[in-house]
Amino acid sequence: MTVERRRAARLASAAAVVLLTGLLAGPGAASEDEVDAAGTADYDCRFAGGELRAEAVIEARFPAAAEAGSPIRPQAVSVGITLDPEEVTALFPENPGHLTGTAALSVEVAHGSETATARWQDLGAGAEVRPGQPLVLAHTGPVPSVTVGSAGEARFTAGRLTLALTATGPDRAEAPPTRTLDCAAAPGEDTRLATVRVTGPGGPTDPATGSEAPGTGPTGRPEDGDGIDVDPVRPAAGAESCPPELPTGEIDFSEALPPPDYAPPPVPGRAPAHGCAYALGYASVRKLNGAMVINDPERQPAVTNVIVSLQTQSVTRPDNYSRIDSLASLDLPDAESTFLTFGFQPVTAKVSFENGPLSISTGSYRPAGGTRTDFAVIAFRQSLRLHDVKVNGTPLDVGPDCRTKEPFKVVLRGKAPEYANVLTGGRLRGDIAIPEFSGCGTGGEDLDPLFTAAISGPGNHVEFAQEKTCTPTTTAWCPPAVPPLPATDPER
């Protein structure tokens, strides 16, 4: 692509990235205490077999000011990458239907004459590859905070960029190949991101002199010589490898897109693989106008144990239909949340989850002469139990068996590029109806009507993010990583 064509296309491609990253990063504009930083630059990239040029749109939300010794935490981070069609073909001659990406960006932090490097890494993205059109990947995720030890200005500048691109798709069951790109900003490109005003020092004092204690920064920690501390993102503690037990149960593929009437029945997968992945998110309670974190990454999250490609079903003529079914189990830890019951009464409770087997179906359907439809669905049955309930801080004895009267079905759906298959994971959504409660109360007190009126009913939204599946037999994506919580969808 010529420089003239690239410059002419930059505005359109940058606008596409900004729109996409705005949806992924969540709602809300920057407040007066925050600054939205956004910059577009060309990056020259090397990979095994050649070179290419990519456009990068880097966005983040910074505080306008910070105190010395207090962390500066970039939020709503996105590294958007645009590749021309011929560049995608050079990387993947097999013409994949979808790509997922992982980005790592070195961000230089300068404070006076001192510098440090913050690594914005493990930022994930996914996109559908459309022939003849540019590919846009919007990488998002949490990044390290930076602490500056004295007053002045903290200047953030984008540096080298590493991209790992993987061909994915609903028909791919094996661990796919990955292309790695090492990128540097093209000569003359401006990659400055933001300048944060640092006030202070406000540090600890020496009791004898009343002045700042020597040899320490404002946090009381020994200074490391450059006055800039980079605090890495700390992933939640979890399993280093997959549980040895295999999930069991019947696959429920009734929620998948149905095949043509003449399709043969499902057959056992040719190479089922045992794996595991972390999945976490939010569940709202519509009546209480609130939400709780499920499988909290800040605590001890549970890993999803999965058999990948346990069975498959396909037909190629006259319609094209392909489906891969996997089976999983997930023993969730208790969730804890506080709601305002009936709009005014604060109630804190713990929720235990009893899950049946998770049926995971991904695939595609293209009628003869029609348009291809991709699908991804996870279905399982679940019961909820309430315990450790407090009303306005006062314990409320609900008994040991305060639960939903019957199990209910949870159906979470996604589609490529957000969710291509169980190996590469992604984002899923669904709405559930919570049944009535029973068994609530002790000493003859019936609290069932209270919890049924406050919680039960339809329209409770669930949003989940699943990380890549670790498959120990191939060591792909192992140990399993913990994803960031999914951003709130501004359209909901």
Salt bridges, closest charged atoms under 4 A:
ASP36 OD1 - ARG61 NE 2.89
ASP42 OD2 - ARG7 NH2 3.62
ASP42 OD1 - ARG10 NH2 2.92
ASP42 OD2 - ARG53 NH1 3.92
ASP44 OD1 - ARG53 NE 2.66
GLU51 OE2 - ARG46 NH1 2.89
ASP84 OD2 - ARG6 NH2 3.01
GLU87 OE2 - ARG6 NH2 3.02
GLU114 OE1 - HIS111 ND1 3.43
GLU128 OE1 - ARG130 NH2 3.27
GLU174 OE2 - ARG172 NH1 3.29
ASP182 OD2 - ARG160 NH2 3.05
GLU189 OE2 - ARG7 NH2 3.72
GLU189 OE1 - ARG10 NH2 3.46
ASP190 OD2 - ARG192 NH2 2.86
ASP229 OD2 - ARG221 NH2 3.11
ASP252 OD2 - LYS409 NZ 3.04
GLU255 OE2 - LYS409 NZ 2.94
GLU255 OE1 - ARG413 NH2 2.93
ASP296 OD2 - ARG299 NE 3.79
ASP325 OD1 - ARG323 NE 2.83
ASP334 OD2 - HIS387 NE2 3.13
GLU336 OE1 - ARG299 NH1 3.96
GLU354 OE2 - ARG403 NH1 2.97
ASP374 OD2 - HIS98 NE2 3.30
ASP374 OD1 - ARG372 NE 2.80
ASP388 OD2 - LYS350 NZ 3.83
ASP388 OD2 - HIS387 ND1 3.26
ASP401 OD1 - ARG403 NE 2.57
GLU418 OE1 - ARG429 NH1 2.92
ASP431 OD1 - HIS461 ND1 3.20
ASP431 OD1 - ARG492 NH2 3.19
GLU463 OE2 - ARG427 NH2 2.50
GLU463 OE2 - ARG429 NE 3.00
GLU463 OE1 - HIS461 NE2 2.58
ASP489 OD2 - ARG429 NE 3.67
